[in-house]
Amino acid sequence: MKTTIVTKLKREATKILAQLAEDHEPVLVTEHGKPAAYLVDVQTYELQQDRLKIMEGIALGEKAIQEGRTYTQDQAKKRLNKWLE
């Protein structure tokens, strides 16, 4: 991962964005020597958001199983058929 300081980002934003678009490598932006933000390209960000949604869905499913909120296949089919009508 690349690192840059916020003042360099201000001065060379176009160059940094062009490099980011080319290599898709995140850039850690620091301010006063401390991490301030990550800069990622749009494609990478959207992929991460999609993966996060999937992970959240899996977590909800696992929680439902732990809490006993599950249906048999026949029960699920009946519920879906009612929903689809």
HELIX and SHEET records of a PDB file:
HELIX    1   1 VAL A    6  ARG A   11  1                                   6    
HELIX    2   2 ALA A   13  ASP A   23  1                                  11    
HELIX    3   3 VAL A   42  GLN A   66  1                                  25    
HELIX    4   4 GLN A   73  LEU A   84  1                                  12    
SHEET    1   A 3 LYS A   2  ILE A   5  0                                        
SHEET    2   A 3 VAL A  27  GLU A  31  1                                        
SHEET    3   A 3 LYS A  34  LEU A  39 -1                                        
END                                                                             
